[in-house]
């Protein structure tokens, strides 16, 4: 309780991992001697006396936030957190398994991840995208999950929890990493879809939304455990492709529906021939898992935006454009919805060198808070009525996305798959919100440096940064 109290009330005084917060009012030298009995545990704390962090500078203009997110001189913690996950996995403590990432520098790891991300938009080696796969999976999930209410001929489905959240889970599991997912057509699978989604969501929370130092330990350890389970399976697939048959591979092949993942993983091996299978498994994990929950969240926000009764004309136009495969035109509507209802309302960055943003001077090492919500409502960029949706903007005046080009959120992948998903959902017959609260997000907002940050209440009554329920009528 004291640890959480210190982190939440004095966040500028107790940095993430500070032993002074985890062992309050105790001698840190004495505690380190005792914790040091477990070499892997002592390294998870920061033992130096905490220094007060520099004052956080808030930037909320469109040009300012755009400058911060587009320049490599403003560093995020994303790659460091991802490296923490894979480098702290228990395998890294074994002398014969340190090849996971420890032989390579962080820049090599990021390079390998980016190489794999470049493969994501396309099916096999051709220019065919994954749009048709996602379109089919949305239809299959709606058919599987839709139910009738007592005394009502209409069918209803939890569009977010049972469809949108599970589409990338199936794609990552079946086509990319080869996870033993249990589905209607694969009864021998070992992992339930909802459990896998939670694993992905915890990893996304740690890598991208880890703003509360009090949650860091839980999120990090959960992400490390997720990586350990998934990378072991993906590595076995890579070993099999390379001619090594392991017991893990044999067991996994009895629990997966097909070997489609081998098509992608062969391409991974080809593009990363200088890396070991341990390293490739880590890179593949980091390329898809951390952004899967955000991919679903972005689509959920778009669908929720256009479900309002006054958006019927926009819905009809989106369906028409999607049917004609005019993906770029559909993306205009998608980007506008995300401008007015961003799925990532704010981000932190650290200045790598002195800079000037607008009229604000930034010093090297200073922490910057980018308010995406306010930036997307900047009148200098979006006119006198920025809260009104318009669909004739130039491409460079689309709203700010938030996280940037990572994994499933990279522009080539996102723009080639989202129009198909949005088009088939908004084209459902008699689509409308379910009556009552179930037809809306259970969401509340709190202010962080003046930015409204949303929290969702899940079906277990817990707060989470990701939505898991939005019930609609589909027939």
Residue, then its C-alpha position, 0 to 999 in steps of 0.5 A: x500500500x505504501x509503495x502505491x501511495x508513494x508512486x501515485x502521490x509523488x510520481x516526480x520523486x520516485x521513478x519506475x523501479x525505485x527500491x526507495x518506493x518498494x521498500x519505504x522506510x527501510x535501509x536500501x543498503x541492507x535490503x539490497x544485500x538481502x535481495x541480492x541473494x537472487x541475482x535476477x531479482x536485484x537487477x529489477x530494482x533501481x537502487x540509486x537514490x531517486x532524484x526529482x525528475x525535471x518538470x514535464x513540459x506540455x505541448x498541445x498544438x498540432x504543429x508541436x505534437x507533430x514535430x515531437x512524434x515525427x522527429x527521432x530527437x524526441x525519444x520514446x520508451x517503447x523500444x527500451x520496454x520491449x527490450x526489457x521484456x525479451x532481455x529479462x526473460x528467464x532464458x537470458x539467465x541460462x549461459x547457453x541461451x543468451x543468444x536471444x538478444x544479448x549478442x546483439x545491440x538494441x539497434x540490431x534488435x530494432x532493425x530486425x523488428x522493423x524488417x519483419x514489420x515490412x513483411x506484415x502487409x502482404x500475404x506470402x511474397x506477392x502484393x496481395x494484402x490480408x484484407x480478404x482474410x480479415x473480412x472473412x474472419x469478421x464474418x465468421x466471428x459474428x456468425x459464431x458469437x451472435x445470439x438471440x435475446x429471449x422474446x426478440x427475433x433480432x440477433x446481438x453480438x458483443x462487437x468489440x469483445x467477441x469480434x474486433x478484439x479477436x480478429x488480430x488474435x486469430x491472425x497473429x496466432x494462425x498466420x504469423x506466430x503459430x500459436x495453439x489457439x482453441x476455436x470452433x474449428x480447432x477443438x484441440x487448441x490449448x489457448x482460449x482466444x480471450x486469454x490470448x487477447x488479455x496477454x496481448x493487451x497487458x503487453x500493449x499496456x506495458x510497452x505503450x501506456x505505462x504511465x503509472x509507476x505503481x503498475x510497472x512491476x505487474x505489467x512488466x512481469x506479465x509481459x515477460x511471462x507472455x513473451x516466454x510462452x509465445x517465443x518458445x512456440x515460435x522458436x520451435x516453428x522456426x527450428x522446424x523450418x530450419x530442419x530441427x524437430x523439437x518436442x515443442x514443435x511436435x506438440x504444437x503441431x497437434x494443437x494448431x489447425x494448420x501450418x500457415x504460419x510457416x509461410x510467414x516464418x520462412x520469409x522471416x528467416x530469409x530476411x533475418x538470416x544473420x540472426x539466430x532463431x531465438x532472436x528471430x522469435x523475439x523480433x517476430x513477437x515484438x513486431x506484432x504482439x504489442x500493437x495487436x490490442x491497439x489495432x483492435x481499439x482503433x477499429x472499435x473507436x471508428x465503429x463506435x463513432x459511426x454507430x450514432x444515428x446522425x452518421x447514417x449517411x457516412x456509414x452508407x458512403x463508407x460501405x459503398x467505398x469499401x465495396x468498390x475497394x476504394x481503401x484510400x477514400x475509406x481511410x479518410x473517414x477512418x482518420x477523421x473518426x480517430x482525429x475526433x476520438x483518438x484511441x491514444x490521447x497522449x504520449x510522453x517523449x524525452x528530448x535527446x537534445x536542445x530544441x524549440x517547439x513553437x515558442x517553447x524552449x526544450x532542454x536535452x533530457x526534458x520530459x515532454x507530454x504531447x496532448x494528442x486530443x488538443x492537437x487534433x482540435x487545433x483551430x490553426x490546423x482544422x479551421x474554426x470548427x475543429x470538433x465538426x467532422x469533415x471529409x475533404x481534408x488534404x492528407x497532410x491535415x489528417x489527425x495525429x495518430x498517436x503511437x506512430x508506425x509500429x507493427x499493426x499500426x504501421x501505415x501500409x498494414x493498417x491502411x490495407x486491412x482496416x477498410x475491409x474490416x470497417x466496411x463489412x461491419x458497417x454494412x451489416x443488415x439492421x446494424x444498430x446499438x443494443x438498447x441500454x448501456x450495453x450498446x455503448x462503451x463503459x468509459x470514463x475520463x480523467x485528466x492527465x496534464x490537462x488531457x482527457x484520458x479514457x478508461x474503460x470498465x470491463x465485464x469484470x468491473x475492472x478499469x482497463x485502457x482497452x474496451x472489451x464490450x460494445x453490443x450491437x444488433x446485427x440481424 
